[in-house]
Amino acid sequence: MDFDLYEVIAESINVVRASARRQCLELRQEIADDVPRWVSGDPSRLGQIVRNLLSNALKFTERGHIVCRVTAGVG
């Protein structure tokens, strides 16, 4: 299934944003210019993975910010 990767990332960040604010943490999103907007895969599963990673980052970050950085990999 083709889906908008940028939208899935943004939605995942928005899910955990309130928790970050409560901890006085800033969430940032960085998507490299060479990352395609439309990709094939399972958007629900990818969103779940990103939310889990962000939630774990919130657990182990006491101050500052968390960056969700997306880059194009080789392979």
Phi, psi and omega per residue, in radians:
M1 nan 2.283 3.054
D2 -1.427 2.452 3.113
F3 -2.612 2.841 -3.135
D4 -1.458 1.819 -3.106
L5 -1.061 -0.724 -3.113
Y6 -1.064 -0.678 3.131
E7 -1.164 -0.737 3.126
V8 -1.092 -0.737 3.114
I9 -1.117 -0.827 -3.129
A10 -1.067 -0.744 3.128
E11 -1.125 -0.690 3.134
S12 -1.118 -0.736 3.107
I13 -1.121 -0.730 -3.132
N14 -1.100 -0.546 3.128
V15 -1.105 -0.657 -3.077
V16 -1.751 -0.031 -3.080
R17 -1.028 -0.725 -3.125
A18 -1.086 -0.722 3.102
S19 -1.109 -0.694 3.122
A20 -1.106 -0.746 3.134
R21 -1.088 -0.714 3.121
R22 -1.061 -0.519 3.130
Q23 -1.628 0.109 -3.113
C24 1.036 0.672 3.106
L25 -1.947 2.546 3.086
E26 -1.734 2.371 3.048
L27 -1.807 2.282 3.116
R28 -2.136 2.627 3.097
Q29 -2.112 2.257 3.075
E30 -2.309 2.081 3.097
I31 -2.083 2.114 -3.117
A32 -1.071 2.608 -3.097
D33 -1.047 -0.485 -3.086
D34 -1.554 0.074 3.108
V35 -1.441 2.156 3.139
P36 -1.191 2.530 3.117
R37 -1.257 -0.738 -3.100
W38 -1.788 2.201 -3.139
V39 -2.332 2.914 3.095
S40 -1.843 2.453 3.110
G41 2.719 -2.742 -3.113
D42 -1.889 1.744 -3.081
P43 -1.099 -0.577 3.129
S44 -1.145 -0.783 -3.133
R45 -1.161 -0.751 3.118
L46 -1.086 -0.764 3.101
G47 -1.028 -0.724 3.114
Q48 -1.087 -0.749 3.139
I49 -1.111 -0.807 -3.131
V50 -1.110 -0.767 3.107
R51 -1.069 -0.709 3.109
N52 -1.108 -0.756 3.119
L53 -1.105 -0.757 3.123
L54 -1.147 -0.694 3.107
S55 -1.099 -0.714 3.082
N56 -1.130 -0.705 3.099
A57 -1.067 -0.691 3.109
L58 -1.101 -0.657 -3.126
K59 -1.116 -0.588 -3.003
F60 -1.896 0.173 3.117
T61 -1.997 2.093 -3.087
E62 -1.600 -0.538 -3.136
R63 -2.721 2.826 3.099
G64 1.756 -2.197 -3.069
H65 -2.588 2.883 3.082
I66 -2.178 2.302 3.132
V67 -1.942 2.212 2.996
C68 -1.693 1.737 -3.042
R69 -1.835 2.199 -3.136
V70 -1.996 2.162 3.103
T71 -2.224 2.778 3.096
A72 -1.473 2.185 -3.134
G73 -1.656 2.932 3.100
V74 -1.644 2.371 3.039
G75 2.419 nan nan
